[in-house]
Amino acid sequence: MTVSTDPVDAFNASEVVSAAKFASSDTGVATVAADGTITAVAVGSTTITATSGTFNATVAVTVSAA
C-alpha cells in the first residue's frame, strides 16, 4: 500500500506521507509492514488501513489459495 498526497507538492505532504501508520484488521490473513508492504498469511479477507493524523484510507485484501 502506498500513501501519497494530491497534489504531490501539497503543503506538508512529506510529513503526511512519512507519518503514515498501517494496520491489518486480521493479521491471521495478512500483515502489513511499517512501509506498507502487505504479506499474505492465510486464505481469507482483511482490511488494511493507512492512517496519518486525521487522514485515513482503507483497502480490502482477499488472500486466495494458489
N, C-alpha and C positions, 0 to 999 in steps of 0.2 A: 504494500500500500504506500503510495507516495502522497505527501502533503505538499501543496503549493498554494500560492495566492494568485488572485486575478484582480488587477493586473500584477504581473510578476514583480514590478518595481513599486508596489503599493507601500505607503508609509508603514514602517516596522515589519515588513514582510519577512525579513530574515529571522526576526525574533519569534514571529508566529510559527514559522516552519520549524525552527530549531527547538522550540518548546513543546512540540507535539509529543504526546504520550499515547501509546497504543494498548489496547486490551481486547481479549477474546472473551465472549460470553460463555464459551465452553472449551476449556483447554484440553479436554479429553478428545476433542475433534480436531482442533487446530490451535497452534500457539502463534503468537506474533512477537517478534523481537523489537528491541528499542528503536531499530532503524526502519521498522515497518515490514520486515520480511516475514511472510506467513509460511508456516510449516504444517503440513498435514500430519495428524497423529492417528486418526481412525476414521472410518466411514461415518458420515453424519453431516449435520448442518450447524453452523455457528454464525455469530455476527461479530465482525471486527469493528472496533470503534477507535477513531483517532480524535483526541481532544487537545486543544491548545487554547488556554484561557477560557473564554466564554464560547468559543467556536468548537463544533464537533461535526463529525461525519461518520457514517456507518457504511459497511459493505457486507452483504450476505455472502457466505462462503459455504459451498457444498463439497464435501470430500466423497468421492466415489471409489469403488473397488476397481483396480486396474484390469 
